[in-house]
């Protein structure tokens, strides 16, 4: 936070404080500090490392900007996309991304209420919440960009921020809360392709398309008559060519998808149902974030702590993806009845403390990752195709925590 922070020799250095926070603080601070010091002593072969108090750690963490974890995560991601061309999964030569938002329930304090805002449940009980949005690589399972913001910031505003981290050759999938002319125009200007699910009453062209017998159509859309266009870079006369596709869901419902993939010969209608379904992986990411990584089990009550915990958790999630992606590729080479993948929940429990080994051990990074991957390979689960898990709308309405089944106990 300041130039003089961590300049004096203390029990806890800057790097050690970062490591402690990256290792996921899910238990009481006293226990976590005790376990962390024991690991330091083991890796550094020294019992002279002194323990420090909870209060001391709180003072240490006040000196660290949450942005450090964003920087670390960005470095990790850039390294992956630069040095692993053969390992990067693509869809028809596109890097396939998805944008989605969610909410995190935060500790109920006056400061956090003022910083983030609140929501009310069916009993009018005030719940302090923050809005989260992520730009997610659904095939390679990396969070390209994430943002924790007050509820006053809309999902569309956060989606505009994500666009700064995209490039030509990206295809971004959105749900039906995102499409409007300005969003489509920004994609067009930036040279980034898109796929939106749109509501049946989105505009007159969509209504006409639904009433027609066509599966696919090309139409021009323009700004809504009531839309504000000041300083938008376009006028109400501007038009953009988009593609509309109908897809039939397993329950018989028909959905309309709007995309920039206007080459009908290259991209047939049959591709779009499975393409849009890949967006579901960003939903499963939020399940991991909340129910496996326990991001809502914050280690403090200040807004700085909330941001630190959130962005350090995102960084850990990217480390986990980097480690298990190669393993999952190897597992799927085998000729078995099912494809297999590493048990995600177990992997987080195994990585806790072993993350310290990655940074502290005298072994090479190749040796350490090989040992970790050997352990993770012992904990795999089959991927059963065509499994569906209906969303329990009642649990969303009443903001209940999802139940944890017997075969999915907490791993961290």
N, C-alpha and C positions, 0 to 999 in steps of 0.2 A: 504493500500500500504506500510506503514511504521509502525514501532512499536509505534511511538509517535502520530500517527493519532488518533483523537477523545479521547485523554487522558485529554484534558482540557474541562471544562464545557462550552458548547456553546448553542445557541438557538436551534440548530438542532443536535441531537445525531446520532450515527451510525444507531441504529435501526429505528429511525424516517426517516432518509434519505432513508433507504432501503424500508420502507413502502411507502414513497412518490413515489419512482420509480416503485414499484410493482403495484401501483394503476393506471398505464398507463397514461403517460403524453401526452395527445392528443390535448389539447388546448394550448393557449399561456401560458408561464411559470407563468406570473403574476397572471392569473386567477386560474391556478392549485394550486399555493402556497396559495392563499387566501382561496380557498375551503378546502384545506388540513388542514390549521390551524384552520378553523372553526370546522372541524370534530374532531380534537384533543381536542379542548375546550369542545366539547359536550361529548366526551367519558371520559375525565379526569375531567369534572365538574369544569373547571378552565378557567377564561378569562384572566389570567395572562400570557398565552403563547403568546410570541411576534412573529409577522411576521418577515420574513427575506426577503432579496432582491434576485432577480434572480442571481446576481453576487455571493452572498453568497452561494446559492445552487450549482452553478457551481464549486466553490472552495471545497464544501463538497464532491461532487461526484468524484472529482479528487482523493480522498483518498480511494476510494473503487474499488477493483478488480472486473471485470465482472464475474470472476469465482465463486463469492459468490452465484450467481443465479443458476449456474450449480450445486453447492453443495446442495442448497435448493431443487432443482428439483429432484436430485438423492435421497435425503432423503425421499421425498414424494413418489417417485416411489417404493423405497425399502420397505417402510412401507406398501404400497398397496399390493405388491406381497407376503409379509411375513405374513400379518395379515388378508387377505381376500380370503383365498383359495376357499371358496364357491362362491364368487362373480366373480372370474376370468373366463372369457369366453375363451374357447379353441376350436380349430378345430381338431377333431380326436386325441385329447390328445396333440396336439401341441400348443404352444404359437405362434400365427400367426403374423409375422412381415413383414414389407415392407420397402424397401430402395428406396428413390427417391431424386433427386436434383432439385434445382430451382435457380433463381437469384433474388437478391434484388437490386433495384435501390437506390443508395446512393446520398447524397448531393455532388454537384460537387465542390470539393476543391482540391488543389494541394496535400495536405497530404493524402487524401482518394484515390486520383488517384494513388499515389505512393504505398499506402498500398494494394489496392485491384485490380487495373487494370481497363480497360475500354472496352466497346463494342461500335460498331458503328451501327446506323440504316441505312435505305435506302438512307438518305440524307447525310451520312457520318458525322452526328452529334455525338460527343463523349458523351457517357453516362457512368458514373462511376457505376460499379456494383460489387457486391460480390457474391460468390457462396455459396449456402446453401445446406446442405444435412441432412436428418433425418433418424433415425431408428425408425419406428412407429409401435406400436401395433394396428393393424387395427380393432380388435374386442373390445378391452378395451379402445381404443382411448387415449393412452398415448405416449408421445414422450420419448422413452427410452434414446436416445442420439441424440444430434444435434450439428452441427458444421457450423460456418460462417467463410469462408476462402477467400483468394484472388482468382481471376479467374484462376491464374496459377496452382492452385491445382485442379486436375481432379476429376470427380465424382467417378471414380474407387478408387483413393487414399483415398477419404473420406469413401467409403464403407469398405475399409480395417480397418479404424479406428472404424467404427461401430461394426465390428466383435468382438472387444475386450469386448463389452458389451452384448454379446450373450452367450448362454449356451446350453448344450445338452437338447433336447426337444423343441428347437426353429425351426421353419420353416420360412425361409425368402424368400419373393417374390421380384423379380427384373424385370425391363423392359429389352428391348433388347440391351441397351447400355452397360450392365454390364458383360455378360458371356465371359470368356476366361479361359484358363486352370489354370492359377495361382489362380484365384478367386475360381474356383471349388476345387482345391487342398487345399486351406486354409480352406474351409468349411469341407472338408473331415478330415483334421488333427484335427480341433477343434470339430468335432462331431456334427456339426450344419447342418440341412437339408436345401435344397434350391429348388427354382423353378424359372427358367429363361424363358422369351420369347426370342426366338432366331431368327435371320434373316435367310431367305431361303438359303443364300449362306454361312452360318456359317462354315461348313466344308463338306467334301465329304459324311460323314455318314448322315448328315441332308439332303443333296441334294438327296441321294438315298432313304431316308425315305419319302420325299415328293413325289417322283416319284412312290413309291410303293402303294399298296392298303391297307397297314396296318394302323390301328388307333393308335397302341402302339407298341413300339419296345425297346429292350435293346441293347445298343451298348457300345463299349469301345472307349473313346476319349483319345488323347495324345497331347502333346504340338505341336504347329505349327512349321514347319521346320525352319522358320525365327525367332522364338521367342528366346529371350535371357534367358538363364537358370542359369546364374552365381549366386550363393548364394540363389537359390530358394528352395533348399531342395528336388529337384527331377531332373531326367534326361529326355532326349528326348525319352527314352524307357519306361518311366512310363505310365501306362494306368489307367483310372478310369471308372468304370461302371456307366452309367447314363441311364435314361429312356427318351424316346421321345414320345410325345403324340400330335396328331392332334386335334384341336378344331375348330368347324365351327362357325363363328360369325353370328350375325343376318343379316348382309349385304351379307352373302355368302362367305366372305373371309375365307381362312384357315390359322390358325396360328399354329406354332410349339412351344411346351413347352418342356423344358429340366429340369429334376428334379432328385433328389436323392431318390425318393420314388419308389424304384425298385421292391417292392413286388406287382406284378400285381394282385394277388388274393385279396390282402387287399385293394388296391386303384384302382378302376376301372377307365377307360377312362372318363366315364360320370361325374366324380367328378371335373375334371380339369378346365372346362370352368368357373364354378361358383367360384372355388378356385382362379383362376387367376383374376377374376373380383373383388374380394375383395381388390386387390391392389389399386383399384380406390379410396379407402378411404384416402390414403395418398395424392392423388391429391386434394380431398376436404379439407384436412387439410391445404394445401397451400392457398386455396381460403379463408379459415377462417383467416389464418395468415396475408394475405395481405389486404383483403377487409373488414374484420370484426374487427380484432384486430389492423389494421392500422399499421403494423410493420414498413412500409416504411415512416411513419410520425415521423421521428427521432427528438429527443428533443435537439439535438446539432450537432456539426460538427466535433468533434474530433473522432479519431478512438476508443478511450476508451468509449466514449458515444455511438457509434454505437454498439459496443459489449455489453455494459450494456443494451441498449434498446432491442436488439435481445434476449439475454438470459433471461432477466426479462419477456419478452413477452411469451417465451416458458414456463417459470415457471407458469405464470398466466393461460396459456392454460391447463396445467396439473391440476391446482387447479379446473378449470372449469369442466374438465372431471370427477374428483373425486366427485364433487357435483352432477352432473346431471346423472351419470351412474345409480345410485340407482333409481332415479326418472323415468328414461326411462324404467327400468326393471319393476317397479310398473305399469306404464302406459300400458305396453304390456300384462299385465295379464287380462285386461278387454276384454270382449267379444263384440267387436265392428267391424264395417265393415273394418276399417283400423287400423293398428298399429299407435301409436302416439309417438312423441318425443318432448322434450323441444325445442323451437325455439332458435337455436344457436345464431343468431344475437342478439336477445333480451336478452339472458342470459348474454352476455358480458356487455351490458348496465346496467343490474340489479346488476351485480357483482361489477361494479365500485363503489367505496366508501364502499360497504358492505364488501369488502376484509379487509378494515381497521377495521371493527367491529369484524371480526374473530380474529384479533390480539390484539385489544385494549379493547374490551368490558369486563366487569366483569362477564358477563354471561358465562356459560360453553360452550365449543365448541359444545356439543350436542344440546344445546338450540339454538345457533346461526345458525347452519347448518339446524336445523329443520325449523326455521323461513324463512331462505333463500329458502329452498326447497318448502315450502308452497307458496311462491311468484312465484317461477319458474313454479310450476304446473299449474298456471293460464295462462301460455303462451306456449301452445303446438301447434304443426302442424301435420297433418296426413302424414304418409309415404306411398306415392302412388307407388305401385310396377311397374317395367318395364318402368319407365320414363327414357328417354335418352336426353342428352344435347350435341349435336354435338359441337366439338371444332372449334372455329372460327380461322382458321389458319392465316387469314389476320391480326387479332389483335395481334397474337403472332409475326408475321413477322415485323409489324411496331411498336411493343412495345407500343401499346395503352393501356391505363387503361381500364379495362372492365366497361361497363356501369352498373349502379345500377338501378334496376327496381323500380317502385313506391312503391311496397310492401316490399322493403328491403332498407329502409333509414339507414343512419349511426346511430348506437346505442351508440357509445362512441366518 
